[in-house]
């Protein structure tokens, strides 16, 4: 939960409106969603969401993060949290989220799953055995018991290899901790 959404207080008897805005920068676009609320004698405008969308086809550096399915999902969750804290009625939250997703689509279950299994840590641990995951046979984006056993076996094998290969151990720590050793 963001610290900004923690400061939101409800205004009893408010009416709400949603405004979206795209802003072009050099190599990214910013998508902002504003929740406007009115109560007798009061008007307020909350930033419900601020997402960064890379423009470049080739993603480098932090562009990969902003283009990720996890980031997209997190941004949509923030918007939903802000609306809930502002006491927007559930039906109106649903219609607002539908409007937001017309311009900033939610990631699919498959996109989230593929991002997870194609992550550097999964690639390092699974190696060539990645194609043995049930997803590649069935097309269903979820882990089965068989997949969990495969992951466990691959992690055990990776652990054994890291004991003798210090460069591999350093790479594992670099990926796992997000640090450069």
C-alpha positions, 0 to 999 in steps of 0.5 A: 500500500502506498503512503499516499493512499494511507492519508486519504480520508473519506468525505461522507456524501461525496460524489465522484468523477474520474479523469485520465490523462496521458503525458508524453515525455521523451522515451516514456509516457505517463498515465495519470488517473485523478479521482475528483470528489465533491461533498457539500462545500468541498472539492478534492482531487486525488491522484488515484494512479500514476503509471509510467509506460515505456515507448521504446520497443527495446526495453533497457534498464528500468524500462523493463520494470515499467513494462512488466505485467507485475508493475501494471497489476500493481498500478491497477491495485493502487488505483483500486485502493485509493478509491476504496479509501475514498469510500467510492461505492463498489459499483462505481469502483468497478465502472471506474476500473473498467474505464481505466483498463480501457486505456491501461489494460490489466495484464492477463493471467498468462502474461503474469505467469510467463513473466514469472517462469521467464524471470532470470532466477527461474531461467537460472534454476530451471535451465534447459528443463524450463520447457518441461513445465506443464504450461508448454504442453497444456497452455494453462498458465499455472503450476501443477504438482509436477511443476513444483517437483521439477522446480524443487529438483532443479533448485537442489541441483543448482544448490549442488552446482553452486557449491563447486562453482563460485561464479554461479553462486555469485550470479544466483545472489546477484539475481536473487538479491538484485545486487551487483557483486 
